[in-house]
């Protein structure tokens, strides 16, 4: 009697608001009124409820009457696995090997508090003989239903406006829950474990809400969903062969946890325009943790760890906003992106084995990111890119690498403790309005900054392949083991930069190496470097108002193949070599001051024009090879 009262109370909550055909709803009890579930279903009218007491029912049930409720005895929510087949604890329907346990070909059918076992498919909701996508069914719902060890699907649905809640499928031979051509449905608080196929599969189904579900131990994907306007949130996918594969436009993917589910594909694979992917956690993948491709994506707050053979984030599209994401140790690569007009900001990659950021495409912005403990740092390929405010530390090779034909801007980055070149920037064609400004290099590897007009140039801190008009100003390089600045620029403006305490033990490297042609170098400072303060190897430069002091070799050294440079109004003080040593061709030397150096002014070049210079005791430049 207690059980009947319990069932009646539950029925009141599930009765439809409107009873079709003008009939009063009837409650039909199995086995009290009917010995079988099928008998009660056959006698039912739309709006009726079938109540099934606890027990074992060896049946295959077909429902073709609309607007029925089938209610059994609910299991305890946290019932241990060993009780899942105990008929004294539940309403258990065993389909044997004779067909599907429940075949439903009617609309607005509700199942609750049932357990099915065996059968081909535990619960099948479709119209037999109707081509895929042609079903007219709608309104199916199931709650607190358990499906045990079916031979095919756990649940198969072709119906609109369906709802699955607080249910579970265990041990299906195909997909756990498979939904096709079924729009406007929801699956919530439901689990699938141990399916031989995907835990959850949704094909060609739009406007699905998939929330707070669990997929565990399946031989396919944890979840594979195709359709637009998907909400995929708060799900847990663990120990499956594949993670989540989501394909459709306008998807909202957030707060999911996916671990150890990437043996044959990526952890979270999302493809489609206008996606929002936020606050997910993915790890333990053999392939990519995240793969996301689409335009106008908003990707933020996600965490990826331990992708052993691929990328933490593999991305593609246009107008993407990628912010505040984190890649932890154990990833082979960090972030790979191919696309345009996108923003990458405030992300962290810590401990990637190879490239933390590899960005290709035009008009992208890479700003405020943090990279630590990697082979390389940030690599950017494309035109009209902005690379600003990034912090890169402890790289084995290049910390920051930017390459393009037109107008790169590299601004206010901090790089430190690199093993090789620290910053490299190439601009090959249109470099007016380009700038490399306000960057800091601290404790560099083989070099500090390198700016080149064209050609190669490894082993330098910042490497810029720049022609025609780049602004290089306000940068600082300290404690680089190679050149502080290695500059091969054509028609550049180089001002207010500082190189200090740079160079190698052989003295070959300088604070500034100046190559290229036709550039202006003004108001720069070189101090405490192991080689010359300024080493000039290019042609037709104007070098004016610079200061070189306390360097271990010359203050300014013009080497033999440099031609037509103007050295004017510069200062050399307390250097361990000559203040000025000209060995170049057609050099103009005027209005320079050299004081307290080992030697002051030497002119060993050919065709020099020597104006007034202050060299120590008031003399001018000496003849070749002599010290003043």
C-alpha positions in Angstrom: 0.0 0.0 0.0 2.9 2.3 0.8 4.3 1.8 -2.7 1.0 2.6 -4.3 0.7 5.8 -2.4 4.3 6.7 -3.4 3.5 6.0 -7.1 0.3 8.0 -7.0 2.0 11.0 -5.5 4.6 10.8 -8.4 1.8 10.5 -11.0 0.2 13.7 -9.9 3.4 15.6 -10.7 3.6 14.0 -14.2 0.0 14.2 -15.4 -0.4 16.4 -18.5 -2.2 19.7 -18.0 -4.6 18.9 -20.8 -6.2 15.5 -21.4 -6.6 14.8 -25.1 -9.9 13.5 -26.7 -11.9 14.7 -23.7 -11.3 11.5 -21.7 -10.5 11.4 -18.0 -7.1 10.1 -17.3 -6.9 6.6 -16.0 -4.2 5.1 -13.8 -3.5 1.5 -14.8 -1.4 -0.6 -12.3 0.8 -3.5 -13.3 0.5 -6.3 -12.2 -2.5 -5.4 -10.1 -4.8 -4.5 -13.0 -2.8 -6.0 -15.9 -0.3 -8.8 -15.6 1.9 -7.3 -18.3 3.1 -3.8 -19.2 2.1 -4.4 -22.8 -1.4 -5.3 -21.7 -1.7 -2.1 -19.8 -0.3 -0.1 -22.7 -2.7 -1.7 -25.2 -5.7 -0.8 -23.0 -4.6 2.8 -22.4 -6.0 6.0 -23.9 -4.1 9.3 -24.4 -3.5 10.9 -21.0 -3.4 7.7 -19.0 -0.6 6.6 -16.7 0.8 3.1 -16.4 2.1 2.4 -12.9 4.5 -0.6 -12.6 5.4 -2.1 -9.3 8.9 -3.3 -8.4 9.7 -6.6 -10.0 11.1 -8.4 -13.0 9.2 -8.2 -16.3 10.4 -10.2 -19.3 8.9 -8.2 -22.0 9.4 -6.2 -25.2 7.0 -3.2 -25.0 5.7 -1.3 -27.9 3.9 2.1 -27.3 2.0 3.7 -30.2 -0.5 5.8 -28.1 0.3 9.5 -27.7 0.4 11.2 -24.4 1.2 8.3 -22.1 3.1 8.2 -18.8 4.9 5.0 -17.8 6.1 5.1 -14.3 8.0 2.4 -12.3 9.6 2.2 -9.0 12.6 4.6 -8.7 15.9 3.3 -7.6 17.8 5.2 -5.0 19.9 7.8 -6.8 23.2 6.5 -5.4 22.5 2.8 -5.6 25.7 0.7 -5.8 26.4 -1.1 -9.0 25.8 -4.5 -7.5 22.1 -3.7 -7.0 21.4 -2.4 -10.5 19.9 -5.7 -11.6 18.0 -6.6 -8.4 14.3 -6.6 -9.2 13.3 -6.2 -5.5 14.8 -2.8 -5.6 13.3 -1.5 -8.9 11.0 -2.0 -11.9 13.2 -4.1 -14.2 12.1 -4.8 -17.7 14.3 -7.5 -19.4 14.1 -7.6 -23.2 16.1 -10.7 -23.6 17.2 -11.2 -27.3 13.8 -10.7 -28.8 14.0 -7.0 -29.8 14.0 -3.6 -28.3 13.0 -3.3 -24.6 10.8 -0.3 -25.3 9.7 0.7 -28.9 8.0 4.1 -28.8 6.4 5.4 -32.0 4.1 8.0 -30.4 4.4 11.6 -29.2 4.4 13.0 -25.7 5.4 9.7 -24.1 7.0 10.0 -20.6 9.1 7.3 -18.9 10.3 7.5 -15.4 11.8 5.3 -12.7 12.4 2.3 -14.9 15.3 -0.1 -15.5 15.8 -2.0 -18.8 18.1 -4.9 -19.3 19.4 -6.6 -22.5 17.3 -6.3 -25.6 18.6 -4.9 -28.9 18.1 -1.2 -27.8 17.0 -0.3 -24.4 14.7 2.5 -25.4 13.9 3.2 -29.1 11.9 6.3 -30.0 11.4 6.5 -33.7 8.8 5.7 -36.5 9.5 2.4 -38.2 9.8 2.8 -42.0 10.1 6.5 -41.9 13.3 7.8 -43.7 15.9 9.5 -41.5 14.9 13.0 -40.7 11.2 12.4 -41.5 9.9 11.5 -38.1 7.0 13.6 -36.8 7.4 12.5 -33.2 7.8 15.0 -30.4 7.7 15.5 -26.7 9.4 12.3 -25.5 10.9 12.5 -22.0 12.6 10.1 -19.6 13.8 10.6 -16.1 15.6 8.3 -13.7 15.8 5.5 -16.2 18.6 3.0 -16.2 19.5 1.0 -19.3 21.7 -2.1 -18.7 23.8 -4.0 -21.2 21.8 -3.6 -24.4 23.1 -5.4 -27.6 22.9 -2.2 -29.6 22.0 1.3 -28.5 21.2 2.2 -24.9 18.8 4.9 -26.0 17.9 5.8 -29.7 15.8 8.9 -30.4 14.4 10.5 -33.5 11.9 13.0 -32.0 11.6 16.8 -31.5 11.5 18.5 -28.1 12.7 15.4 -26.2 14.2 15.5 -22.7 16.4 13.0 -20.9 17.2 13.7 -17.2 18.8 11.8 -14.3 19.3 8.6 -16.4 22.1 6.3 -17.1 23.3 3.7 -19.6 25.7 1.0 -18.7 27.5 -1.4 -21.1 25.9 -0.8 -24.5 27.4 -2.6 -27.5 26.9 0.5 -29.7 26.4 4.1 -28.7 25.1 4.7 -25.2 22.7 7.4 -26.2 22.2 8.2 -29.9 20.0 11.0 -31.1 19.4 11.9 -34.8 17.3 14.5 -36.6 15.9 15.6 -33.2 15.9 19.3 -32.6 15.2 21.3 -29.5 16.1 18.5 -27.1 17.9 18.3 -23.8 20.1 15.7 -22.0 20.9 16.6 -18.4 22.3 14.9 -15.3 22.7 11.6 -17.2 25.6 9.2 -17.4 26.9 6.6 -20.0 29.6 4.1 -19.0 31.4 1.4 -20.9 29.8 1.7 -24.3 31.7 0.0 -27.2 30.9 3.1 -29.4 30.4 6.7 -28.4 29.0 7.4 -25.0 26.7 10.1 -26.5 26.1 10.7 -30.2 23.9 13.4 -31.7 23.5 13.7 -35.4 21.9 16.6 -37.3 20.1 17.9 -34.2 19.9 21.6 -33.6 19.2 23.5 -30.4 20.4 20.8 -28.1 21.0 21.4 -24.4 23.6 19.0 -23.0 24.4 19.7 -19.4 25.9 18.1 -16.4 26.3 14.6 -17.9 29.1 12.0 -17.4 30.7 9.9 -20.1 33.2 7.3 -18.8 35.1 4.4 -20.3 33.6 4.3 -23.8 35.5 3.0 -26.8 34.4 5.9 -29.0 34.0 9.6 -28.2 32.7 10.7 -24.9 30.3 12.9 -26.8 29.9 13.5 -30.5 27.4 16.2 -31.4 26.4 17.7 -34.8 24.0 20.6 -34.9 23.6 24.4 -34.5 22.8 26.3 -31.3 24.2 23.7 -29.0 24.7 24.3 -25.3 27.4 21.9 -23.9 28.1 22.6 -20.3 29.2 21.2 -17.0 29.9 17.7 -18.4 32.6 15.3 -17.3 34.3 13.0 -19.9 36.9 10.6 -18.6 38.8 7.6 -19.8 37.2 7.4 -23.2 39.0 6.8 -26.5 37.9 10.2 -27.8 36.9 13.3 -26.0 34.1 15.7 -27.3 33.6 16.4 -31.0 31.2 19.3 -31.6 30.2 20.5 -35.1 27.8 23.4 -35.6 27.3 27.2 -35.5 26.5 29.3 -32.4 27.7 26.7 -29.9 28.1 27.6 -26.1 30.7 25.2 -24.6 31.7 25.9 -21.0 32.7 24.4 -17.7 33.4 20.9 -19.0 36.0 18.5 -17.7 37.7 16.2 -20.2 40.6 14.0 -19.1 42.4 10.9 -20.5 39.9 10.8 -23.4 42.2 11.5 -26.4 43.7 8.3 -27.6 42.5 8.5 -31.2 41.4 12.2 -31.5 41.5 15.5 -29.6 40.2 16.2 -26.2 37.7 19.0 -27.2 37.2 19.4 -30.9 34.8 22.3 -31.8 34.2 23.4 -35.4 31.7 26.1 -36.4 31.3 29.9 -36.5 30.3 32.1 -33.5 31.3 29.6 -30.8 31.8 30.5 -27.2 34.2 28.2 -25.4 34.9 29.1 -21.8 36.3 27.7 -18.5 36.8 24.1 -19.7 39.6 21.8 -18.4 41.2 19.2 -20.7 44.2 17.0 -20.1 46.0 13.7 -20.6 45.7 13.7 -24.4 47.9 12.0 -26.9 46.7 14.4 -29.5 45.5 18.0 -29.1 43.8 19.0 -25.9 41.7 21.6 -27.8 41.1 21.9 -31.5 38.8 24.8 -32.4 38.0 26.1 -35.9 35.6 28.9 -36.9 35.1 32.6 -37.3 34.2 35.0 -34.5 35.0 32.5 -31.8 35.2 33.7 -28.1 37.6 31.4 -26.3 38.5 32.2 -22.7 39.4 30.8 -19.3 40.2 27.3 -20.5 42.9 25.0 -19.1 44.9 22.4 -20.9 47.6 20.0 -19.5 49.8 17.2 -20.7 49.2 16.8 -24.4 52.0 14.3 -25.0 52.4 14.5 -28.8 50.5 17.6 -30.1 49.1 21.0 -29.3 47.5 22.3 -26.2 45.3 24.6 -28.4 45.1 24.0 -32.2 43.1 27.0 -33.6 41.9 28.4 -36.9 39.5 31.1 -38.1 39.0 34.8 -38.4 38.1 37.4 -35.8 38.8 35.1 -32.9 39.2 36.4 -29.4 41.4 34.0 -27.4 42.0 35.3 -23.8 42.9 34.2 -20.3 43.6 30.6 -21.3 46.3 28.4 -19.6 48.5 25.6 -20.9 50.4 23.8 -18.2 53.5 21.5 -18.2 53.5 18.4 -20.3 52.2 19.8 -23.6 54.3 19.2 -26.7 53.3 22.5 -28.2 51.3 25.4 -26.7 49.0 27.5 -29.0 48.9 27.1 -32.8 46.7 29.4 -34.8 46.1 30.1 -38.5 43.8 33.0 -39.4 43.3 36.7 -39.5 42.0 39.7 -37.5 42.2 37.9 -34.2 43.3 38.8 -30.7 45.4 36.7 -28.3 45.6 38.3 -24.9 46.4 37.4 -21.3 47.1 33.8 -21.9 49.8 31.7 -20.1 51.8 28.8 -21.5 54.2 27.3 -19.0 56.4 24.3 -19.7 55.6 23.5 -23.4 58.3 21.4 -24.9 58.4 23.3 -28.2 56.5 26.4 -29.5 54.3 27.9 -26.8 52.7 30.3 -29.4 52.9 29.8 -33.2 50.6 32.4 -34.9 50.2 32.8 -38.7 48.0 35.3 -40.5 47.5 39.0 -41.1 46.1 41.7 -38.7 46.5 39.6 -35.6 47.2 41.0 -32.1 49.2 39.1 -29.6 49.3 41.0 -26.3 49.8 40.5 -22.6 50.7 36.8 -22.8 53.1 34.9 -20.5 55.5 32.2 -21.6 57.9 30.3 -19.5 60.2 27.3 -19.7 60.0 26.3 -23.4 62.1 25.6 -26.5 61.0 28.8 -28.3 58.7 31.5 -27.1 56.3 33.4 -29.3 56.5 33.0 -33.1 54.3 35.3 -35.3 54.1 35.2 -39.1 51.9 37.7 -40.9 51.4 41.3 -42.0 50.2 44.2 -39.9 50.6 42.3 -36.6 50.8 43.8 -33.1 52.9 42.0 -30.6 52.8 43.9 -27.3 53.2 43.5 -23.6 54.2 39.9 -23.6 56.5 38.3 -21.0 58.7 35.5 -22.2 61.3 33.8 -19.9 63.5 30.7 -19.9 63.5 29.8 -23.5 66.1 27.5 -25.1 66.2 29.4 -28.4 64.2 32.4 -29.8 62.1 34.1 -27.2 60.1 36.3 -29.6 60.1 36.0 -33.4 58.0 38.2 -35.7 58.1 37.8 -39.5 56.1 39.6 -42.2 56.2 41.8 -45.3 54.3 44.8 -44.0 54.1 46.9 -40.8 54.8 44.8 -37.8 54.6 46.5 -34.4 56.5 45.0 -31.5 56.0 47.0 -28.4 56.7 46.8 -24.6 57.6 43.1 -24.5 59.8 41.7 -21.7 62.0 38.7 -22.5 64.6 37.2 -20.2 66.8 34.2 -19.6 66.9 33.0 -23.2 69.4 30.5 -24.6 69.8 32.1 -28.1 68.2 35.0 -30.0 65.9 36.9 -27.7 63.8 39.0 -30.1 63.8 38.8 -33.9 61.6 41.0 -36.1 61.5 40.9 -39.9 59.8 43.4 -42.1 60.6 42.8 -45.8 58.6 45.3 -47.9 56.4 48.1 -46.4 57.9 49.1 -43.1 56.7 52.7 -42.7 54.6 53.0 -39.5 56.3 49.9 -38.2 57.8 50.0 -34.8 59.9 48.1 -32.3 59.6 50.2 -29.2 59.8 49.9 -25.4 61.0 46.3 -25.3 63.3 44.9 -22.6 65.7 42.1 -22.9 67.2 40.8 -19.6 69.9 38.1 -19.3 69.8 37.1 -22.9 71.5 34.2 -24.7 73.8 34.7 -27.7 72.4 38.1 -28.4 70.1 40.9 -27.4 68.4 42.8 -30.3 69.0 42.2 -34.0 67.5 44.4 -36.6 68.3 43.4 -40.2 67.3 45.0 -43.4 67.4 41.7 -45.2 69.2 38.4 -45.0 69.7 36.0 -42.1 71.1 36.7 -38.7 70.7 34.2 -35.9 72.4 34.5 -32.5 71.0 37.9 -31.6 68.4 39.0 -29.1 65.9 40.9 -31.3 66.1 40.2 -35.0 64.3 42.6 -37.4 64.4 42.2 -41.1 63.4 45.7 -41.8 63.4 47.9 -44.9 62.2 51.5 -45.5 61.1 53.3 -42.4 60.9 51.3 -39.1 61.0 53.1 -35.8 63.2 51.4 -33.3 63.2 53.3 -30.0 63.2 53.1 -26.2 64.4 49.5 -26.0 66.8 48.1 -23.4 69.1 45.1 -23.5 71.0 44.0 -20.5 73.4 41.1 -19.9 73.1 39.4 -23.3 76.0 37.1 -24.1 76.1 38.3 -27.7 75.3 41.7 -29.3 73.0 43.9 -27.4 71.5 45.3 -30.6 72.3 43.8 -34.0 70.8 46.2 -36.5 70.6 45.7 -40.2 68.1 48.4 -41.2 67.5 50.4 -44.3 66.1 53.9 -43.8 65.2 53.2 -40.1 65.1 55.6 -37.2 66.9 54.2 -34.2 66.6 56.4 -31.0 66.9 56.3 -27.2 67.9 52.7 -26.9 70.2 51.3 -24.2 72.7 48.4 -24.4 74.5 47.6 -21.2 76.7 44.7 -19.9 76.4 42.7 -23.2 78.9 40.8 -25.2 81.0 37.6 -25.2 84.4 36.9 -23.6 86.2 37.2 -27.0 85.1 40.8 -27.3 83.8 40.2 -30.8 80.2 41.2 -29.9 79.2 44.9 -29.4 76.5 46.8 -27.5 75.2 47.9 -31.0 76.1 46.4 -34.3 74.9 48.7 -37.1 74.4 47.2 -40.6 72.1 48.0 -43.5 71.9 51.5 -45.1 70.6 55.0 -44.8 69.4 54.9 -41.2 69.6 57.5 -38.5 70.9 56.5 -35.0 70.4 59.1 -32.3 70.5 59.4 -28.6 71.4 55.7 -27.9 73.6 54.6 -25.0 76.1 51.7 -24.9 77.7 51.1 -21.5 79.7 48.2 -19.9 79.7 45.9 -22.9 82.6 43.5 -23.5 83.1 44.6 -27.1 82.8 48.0 -28.7 80.0 50.2 -27.7 79.0 50.8 -31.3 80.3 48.6 -34.2 79.4 50.1 -37.6 79.4 47.9 -40.6 76.7 49.4 -42.8 76.7 52.3 -45.2 75.4 55.8 -45.4 74.1 56.0 -41.8 73.9 59.1 -39.7 75.2 58.4 -36.2 74.7 61.4 -34.0 74.2 62.3 -30.3 75.0 58.8 -29.0 77.0 57.9 -25.8 79.5 55.0 -25.4 81.2 54.5 -22.1 82.9 51.9 -19.9 83.0 49.4 -22.7 86.0 46.9 -22.8 87.0 47.8 -26.4 86.3 50.8 -28.6 83.6 53.3 -28.0 82.9 53.5 -31.7 84.4 51.2 -34.3 83.9 51.6 -38.1 85.0 48.4 -39.8 86.7 48.2 -43.2 83.8 47.6 -45.6 81.5 50.3 -44.1 81.1 53.2 -46.5 79.9 56.8 -46.3 78.8 56.9 -42.7 78.5 60.2 -40.8 79.8 60.1 -37.2 78.8 63.4 -35.6 78.4 64.8 -32.1 78.8 61.6 -30.3 80.5 61.0 -26.9 83.0 58.2 -25.9 84.2 58.1 -22.3 86.2 55.7 -20.2 86.3 52.9 -22.7 89.2 50.4 -22.6 90.0 50.8 -26.3 90.0 53.9 -28.6 87.1 56.3 -28.2 86.7 56.3 -32.0 88.4 53.9 -34.4 87.6 54.5 -38.1 88.7 51.8 -40.6 85.9 52.4 -43.1 85.6 54.2 -46.4 84.5 57.8 -47.0 83.6 58.3 -43.3 82.7 61.8 -42.0 84.0 62.4 -38.5 83.0 65.7 -36.8 82.1 67.3 -33.5 82.7 64.1 -31.5 84.2 64.0 -28.0 86.5 61.3 -26.7 87.8 61.5 -23.1 89.5 59.1 -20.6 89.7 56.2 -23.0 92.7 54.0 -23.5 93.2 55.7 -26.8 91.0 58.5 -28.2 90.7 58.9 -31.9 92.2 56.8 -34.7 91.5 57.2 -38.4 92.7 54.2 -40.4 90.2 54.4 -43.2 90.3 55.7 -46.8 88.9 59.0 -47.9 87.7 60.2 -44.5 86.4 63.7 -44.0 87.6 64.8 -40.6 86.1 68.0 -39.1 86.6 69.3 -35.6 86.7 66.6 -32.9 87.8 66.8 -29.2 90.1 63.8 -28.6 91.5 63.7 -25.1 94.1 66.5 -24.9 92.5 68.5 -27.7 94.1 66.8 -30.6 92.1 65.5 -33.6 92.2 62.0 -35.2 95.7 60.5 -35.5 97.1 58.9 -38.6 96.4 55.2 -39.2 97.5 52.8 -36.5 98.6 55.5 -34.0 97.0 56.5 -30.7 96.6 60.0 -29.7 
